[in-house]
Amino acid sequence: MNLDSILLRLGDAALPSFIQLIMALMAFVGMLVIFSSMSNLYMVLQEDFRRPSRDNRPLSLMVRCIIGGLMTIPAVVLWRAADAALGGGASTEAAVLAYINGAVETGYCDRFVRVVNLLFMAVGIIGVFNAFLNFDDKAKGFNPNGVRSGVVYLLGGLACFYIVDVVRIVANTLGVDAGVPQLCAALGSPS
C-alpha cells in the first residue's frame, strides 16, 4: 500500500463519512437538547415559577431550545455562515461536502490537497459542535465562560471548515499568491 492509495481511501471514504457522522451526532445531540429543555420548561410551567431554579429559568430553557434547533441543522448553519462572510455559501447550498467536490483528482498533489481540505473540514465541524456545546453549557449555567469560548470555537471551526476561502481572503488582503497551485509547486508537483 503506497501513500497514493492511502490518500485515495482517506479522501474518498473515511473523511467524508467521519464529517457526516459528526454532523449526524450533532443533530442527535441537538434533538436531545430540545427534548430536555422542553421537558424542563413543561415542569417549570407546572410548578410555582415564582422561584425557578438556576437551571430551569424559562429564558435559559428557551435559549437551549434555540441552540438545540441550530444543532439539528448543522449543514444549514454552515451554509448560512459561509454565505455571510465567505465564498463557500453558493457551493454548500445543496450539500456541505460539495465545497470540495468536483472532478476526480488524478494527480498526487490534487489528492493530497483534497485530503488536507477534508482534514480541516473535520476539525472545523468538531469546532462548531464544541461551540454549540459551550453555548448550551452557558445556557444551563454550568460554564460562566461558555459564550466567549463558544465564539472562539465557532469562528475557528468555520475558518477551518472553509479553509480554502480563508486562505484566499488572507492572500488577497496581503497581496500574496497562495493557494492550491502554489502548494502543489511547493510539493514539487506540476498541478
C-alpha positions in Angstrom: 0.0 0.0 0.0 1.6 3.3 -1.1 0.8 6.9 0.0 -1.3 7.5 -3.1 -3.7 4.7 -2.2 -3.9 5.8 1.4 -4.8 9.4 0.3 -7.4 8.0 -2.1 -9.1 6.0 0.7 -8.9 8.8 3.2 -10.3 11.3 0.7 -13.0 9.1 -0.8 -14.4 7.1 2.1 -13.0 7.8 5.6 -13.0 11.6 6.0 -16.4 12.4 4.3 -18.0 9.6 6.3 -16.4 11.0 9.5 -17.7 14.5 8.7 -21.2 13.2 8.1 -21.0 11.2 11.3 -20.1 14.3 13.3 -23.0 16.2 11.7 -25.4 13.4 12.4 -24.1 13.2 16.0 -24.6 17.0 16.3 -28.2 16.7 15.0 -28.9 13.9 17.5 -27.5 15.9 20.4 -29.5 18.9 19.3 -32.7 16.8 19.4 -31.7 15.7 23.0 -31.1 19.3 24.0 -34.5 20.3 22.6 -36.2 17.4 24.3 -34.5 18.1 27.6 -35.2 21.8 27.6 -38.8 21.4 26.6 -39.5 18.8 29.3 -37.8 21.1 31.8 -39.9 24.0 30.6 -43.0 21.9 31.0 -42.1 21.1 34.5 -41.3 24.7 35.3 -44.7 25.8 34.0 -46.4 23.1 36.0 -44.8 24.3 39.2 -44.8 27.6 41.0 -42.5 29.5 38.9 -42.0 32.4 41.1 -38.9 30.7 42.3 -37.4 28.7 39.4 -34.0 27.1 40.0 -30.9 28.4 38.3 -31.0 25.6 35.7 -34.7 26.0 35.0 -35.2 29.6 34.2 -37.7 29.9 31.3 -35.4 32.2 29.3 -32.4 29.9 29.6 -34.6 26.9 28.6 -35.8 28.8 25.5 -32.2 29.7 24.6 -31.4 26.0 24.9 -34.2 25.2 22.5 -32.8 27.6 20.0 -29.3 26.1 20.4 -30.7 22.6 20.0 -32.6 23.7 16.9 -29.4 25.1 15.4 -27.6 21.9 16.3 -30.2 19.8 14.4 -29.4 21.6 11.1 -25.6 21.9 11.0 -25.4 22.0 7.2 -27.7 25.0 7.1 -25.8 26.7 9.8 -22.5 26.2 7.9 -24.1 27.3 4.6 -25.5 30.5 6.1 -22.2 31.3 7.8 -20.3 30.8 4.6 -22.8 32.8 2.7 -22.5 35.7 5.1 -18.7 36.0 5.3 -17.0 33.6 2.9 -17.3 32.5 -0.7 -18.3 28.9 0.1 -22.0 29.7 0.5 -23.1 29.0 -3.1 -21.3 25.7 -3.3 -22.6 24.4 0.1 -26.3 25.2 -0.5 -27.0 21.7 -2.0 -24.6 19.7 0.2 -21.9 20.8 2.7 -19.3 18.4 1.2 -19.9 19.9 -2.2 -17.5 22.7 -1.1 -14.6 20.5 -2.1 -16.2 18.1 -4.6 -15.5 18.5 -8.3 -13.8 16.5 -10.9 -12.0 13.4 -9.9 -8.4 14.3 -9.0 -5.8 12.5 -10.9 -2.5 13.8 -9.6 -0.9 13.2 -6.3 -1.0 16.9 -5.4 -4.7 17.1 -6.1 -5.4 14.1 -3.8 -3.2 15.5 -1.1 -4.9 18.9 -1.2 -8.3 17.2 -1.1 -7.3 15.1 2.0 -5.8 18.2 3.7 -9.0 20.1 3.0 -11.2 17.3 4.3 -9.0 17.1 7.5 -9.5 20.8 8.0 -13.3 20.3 7.5 -13.3 17.5 10.1 -11.5 19.7 12.6 -13.9 22.6 11.7 -17.1 20.6 12.2 -15.8 19.4 15.6 -15.1 23.0 16.5 -18.6 24.1 15.5 -20.0 21.2 17.6 -17.9 22.2 20.5 -19.1 25.8 20.1 -22.8 24.7 20.4 -21.9 22.6 23.5 -20.3 25.6 25.1 -23.3 27.8 24.3 -25.5 25.1 25.8 -23.4 24.9 28.9 -23.7 28.6 29.4 -27.4 28.5 29.0 -27.6 25.7 31.6 -25.4 27.8 33.9 -22.5 25.3 34.1 -19.9 27.3 32.3 -19.6 31.1 33.0 -17.2 31.5 30.1 -19.4 29.5 27.7 -20.1 32.3 25.3 -16.5 33.5 25.0 -15.1 30.1 24.4 -18.1 29.2 22.2 -17.5 32.2 19.9 -13.8 31.2 19.6 -14.7 27.6 18.8 -17.4 28.8 16.3 -15.1 31.2 14.4 -12.2 28.8 14.5 -14.4 25.9 13.3 -15.8 28.0 10.5 -12.3 29.1 9.5 -11.1 25.5 9.4 -14.2 24.3 7.6 -13.8 26.9 4.9 -10.0 27.0 4.9 -9.7 27.5 1.1 -11.8 30.7 1.2 -10.0 31.9 4.3 -6.6 31.4 2.7 -7.8 33.1 -0.5 -9.1 36.1 1.5 -5.9 36.4 3.6 -3.7 36.1 0.5 -5.7 38.7 -1.4 -5.6 41.0 1.6 -1.8 40.7 1.9 -1.3 40.7 -1.9 0.4 37.3 -1.8 -0.2 34.4 -4.2 -1.3 31.5 -2.0 -3.5 28.5 -2.9 -3.6 25.1 -4.4 -1.2 25.8 -7.4 1.4 27.3 -5.1 1.0 24.3 -2.6 1.5 21.9 -5.5 4.5 23.8 -6.7 6.0 23.7 -3.2 5.4 19.9 -3.1 7.2 19.6 -6.4 4.2 18.6 -8.5 3.3 20.5 -11.7 -0.5 20.6 -11.0 
